[in-house]
Amino acid sequence: DQIVTGVVDGQHVSIRHRWIMLYNDFLPNVGSVAALSFLLAYGMVGVADVVENDQARILAWMCAAFAAYGFLFNLLVGSVYIAYCASVLREAAKDSR
C-alpha cells in the first residue's frame, strides 16, 4: 500500500523512492517466499520418493502440493501486484511532469 499511495508513516515519499521500495523491499520478499516454497515442494517430492510407508508418502505429497500452491500463488499474485505498482508509478511520474 505504501508503494501505491506514496505515504509512509504519514510522510509523502518521492516517486523515485517508491520505485526503490518496489525493487528493494517488495520484490525480494515475494521472490524469497516463492523460492522457499519451491524448495520445500521439491524437497517434499524427494521425501515422497524415498519413503516406504504409504501414509508418510501421502503426507509428503500433500505437503509438496501445498508448498507448490504457495509457490504458484506468490509467483502469480506477486507478478500482478508488481505490474500494478509499476503502472501506478508510471502514471504518477507522468502526472508530476
C-alpha positions as CSV (number, residue, x, y, z in Angstrom):
1,D,0.0,0.0,0.0
2,Q,2.9,2.4,0.7
3,I,4.2,2.0,-2.8
4,V,0.8,2.7,-4.4
5,T,-0.2,5.6,-2.1
6,G,3.3,7.1,-1.7
7,V,2.7,7.7,2.0
8,V,5.0,6.1,4.6
9,D,4.2,6.9,8.3
10,G,2.2,10.0,7.3
11,Q,5.0,11.3,5.1
12,H,4.8,11.6,1.4
13,V,7.7,10.0,-0.5
14,S,9.0,10.6,-3.9
15,I,8.3,8.5,-7.0
16,R,11.9,7.5,-7.1
17,H,11.8,6.3,-3.5
18,R,8.6,4.3,-4.3
19,W,10.4,2.6,-7.2
20,I,13.2,1.8,-4.7
21,M,10.7,0.4,-2.3
22,L,9.2,-1.8,-5.0
23,Y,12.5,-3.3,-6.2
24,N,14.4,-3.4,-2.9
25,D,11.6,-4.3,-0.5
26,F,8.6,-5.9,-2.1
27,L,10.3,-7.8,-4.9
28,P,12.9,-9.6,-2.7
29,N,10.2,-10.5,-0.2
30,V,7.9,-12.1,-2.8
31,G,10.8,-13.7,-4.5
32,S,12.3,-15.2,-1.4
33,V,8.9,-16.6,-0.2
34,A,8.3,-18.1,-3.7
35,A,11.8,-19.6,-3.8
36,L,11.4,-21.1,-0.3
37,S,8.0,-22.6,-1.3
38,F,9.5,-24.1,-4.4
39,L,12.4,-25.6,-2.5
40,L,10.0,-27.0,0.1
41,A,7.9,-28.6,-2.6
42,Y,10.9,-30.0,-4.3
43,G,12.2,-31.4,-1.1
44,M,8.8,-33.0,-0.2
45,V,8.7,-34.7,-3.6
46,G,12.1,-36.1,-2.9
47,V,10.9,-37.3,0.5
48,A,7.8,-38.9,-1.0
49,D,10.0,-40.8,-3.5
50,V,12.2,-42.5,-0.8
51,V,9.6,-43.1,2.0
52,E,8.4,-46.7,2.1
53,N,5.4,-46.1,4.4
54,D,2.2,-45.3,2.4
55,Q,0.8,-42.9,5.0
56,A,4.1,-41.0,5.2
57,R,4.3,-40.9,1.3
58,I,0.8,-39.4,1.1
59,L,1.6,-36.8,3.8
60,A,4.8,-35.9,1.9
61,W,2.8,-35.5,-1.4
62,M,0.2,-33.4,0.4
63,C,3.0,-31.1,1.8
64,A,4.5,-30.9,-1.6
65,A,1.2,-29.9,-3.1
66,F,0.6,-27.2,-0.5
67,A,4.1,-25.8,-1.0
68,A,3.7,-25.8,-4.8
69,Y,0.4,-23.9,-4.4
70,G,2.3,-21.4,-2.2
71,F,4.9,-21.0,-4.9
72,L,2.4,-20.5,-7.7
73,F,0.3,-18.2,-5.6
74,N,3.3,-15.9,-4.8
75,L,4.5,-16.1,-8.3
76,L,1.1,-15.1,-9.8
77,V,0.0,-12.6,-7.2
78,G,3.4,-11.1,-6.9
79,S,3.8,-10.6,-10.6
80,V,0.3,-9.0,-10.9
81,Y,1.0,-6.7,-7.9
82,I,4.4,-5.7,-9.3
83,A,2.9,-4.9,-12.7
84,Y,0.1,-2.9,-11.0
85,C,2.6,-0.9,-8.8
86,A,4.8,-0.2,-11.9
87,S,1.7,1.1,-13.7
88,V,0.7,3.3,-10.8
89,L,4.2,4.7,-10.5
90,R,4.5,5.4,-14.3
91,E,1.2,7.2,-14.2
92,A,2.3,9.2,-11.1
93,A,5.5,10.1,-12.9
94,K,3.6,11.2,-16.0
95,D,1.2,13.3,-13.9
96,S,4.0,15.0,-11.9
97,R,5.6,16.5,-15.1
